[in-house]
Amino acid sequence: MKWILLILLTTSVHAAWQAGAAKADITPTESVPLAGYGGKTRMSQRVEHAIWLKALALKDASGATSVLVTADLVGLSDKMIAVIDKNALEKHGVARERLILNSSHNHSCPVTEDVLWLYYEFTPEEAAAKDRYTAMVYAKYDEVIGKAIASLAPSELAFEQGLAGVAVNRRRSRGPESRAFGGQVDQDVPVITVKAGNDLKAIVFGYSCHTTALGGLSINGDYAGFAQLNLEKLFPGSVAMFVQNCGGDANPLPRIRGKNTDTEATSLASKYGDILAEAVRQVIVGTLKPLNGPIRVAIGETELELQPGIPLDELKQRVPNLTGMPKREFEHFIRQYETFGSTPDRVKYPVQVWRFGPDFTFIALTGETVVDYSLKFKAAYGWNNTWVCGYNNDLLSYVPSLRVLKEGGYEGVTGMFEYGHRAPYTETVEERITTKVEELMKATVK
């Protein structure tokens, strides 16, 4: 009887959660440069709806606190990650391995700090507006993490997945020459609910698709923003948090482009948000599986090697014939040669794993990961209890699988210059990421 009582008490302790959710409005109060698309700087003209940072703090029976923060931003940079991490540790006691920072990759948000810095050529006034906004965003990250932790209270967590059909593999949509590219997509909609009694405190949901239904001059959260708004109306008092999964090679299609199309494009983005929100709603009103603790966490870093870059002499010969972003890219490579003697031959690549008890795993990858990574790791570790997301940490580049790298195209090859990298990754890219994930999965086994 004594042993039975001990087992029951241990199970009860491991199942106990404290959770807190919070949101912070990061809508700009002035016209600001808009992120996500290269070319002439776009200045915002209006606000379609507010954009947010949202945080979920989780404390398990071990007493450790872990925090997931989602953002209606295009991404973060190494510089921004360092500032946010430092504040989270010093002000709130959240260690780096217990902090996941995910961005929706929204293309209708303001530019921050040095994210995608080669994309833009600001006037002094535009740069000043960007810097003022960035300062506000830093303060809001600190605020939302603190509020989520301050609101910790006994809660129950549960998980299940739905399906949505918004995403299309965009590599097949770029003309006849791309029709041979694979059409893989991940239509899963993973959902975590956080409840205190009968009250739904938080809804964390994800999808693998670029937030690029819109491309005008308004501030908004794109289809993911509309989905969050819908869910918070459907479930009053809840905080709906969107996690961008592995949508590097997926777009919401069809899209509307061209002049005088803002109204039509917004309507389409809203419909995509309706579809995604309905997929989440169907999960919530169904049967979800309880999530137990504790959260065992691991963080690690690998290096992704780059192929050889363009020689310095050739860069200098070609620069006079370039303008705009291509010129900035080549000038950047020339500065690297002149400063370091060569262009860097590798990129640091962080990976995080959170394992919830024995039954659920959250794998957080860095950068614009293509869909193959989601499908691969769910096949390896469990289709029904594994959540794989990209767009965490630094928005360092597109991260192709070996398949995409060999196919070529934007996500595999030509998109690397705009991120400041000298060339595509070598064919070890998928192997190196897979090995690191395997290592971290083993480290989180009880």
Buried (B, 14 or more C-beta within 10 A) or exposed (E): EEEEEEEEEEEEEBBBBBBBBBBBEBBBEEBBBBBBBBEEBBBBEEEBBBBBBBBBBBBBBEEBBBBBBBBBBBBBBBBBBEBBBEBBBEEBEBBBBBBBBBBBBBBBBBBBBBBBBBBBBBEEEBBEBBBBBBEBBBEBBBBBBBBBBEBBEEBBBBBBBBEBEBBBBBBBBEEEEBEEBBEBBBBBBBBBBBBBEEEBBBBBBBBBBBBBBBBBBBBBBBBBBBBBBBBBEBBEEBBBBBBBBBBBBBBBBEBBEEEEBBEEBBEBBBBBBBBBBBBBBBBBEEEBEEBBBBBBBBBBEBEBBBBEBBEBEEBBEEBEEBEEBBBBBBBBBBEBBEEEEEBBBBBBBBBBBBBBBEBBBBBBBBBBBBBBBBBBBBEBBEEEBBBBBBBBBBBBBBBBBBBBBEBBBBBBBEBBBBBBBBBBBBEBBBEBBBBBBEBBBEBBEE
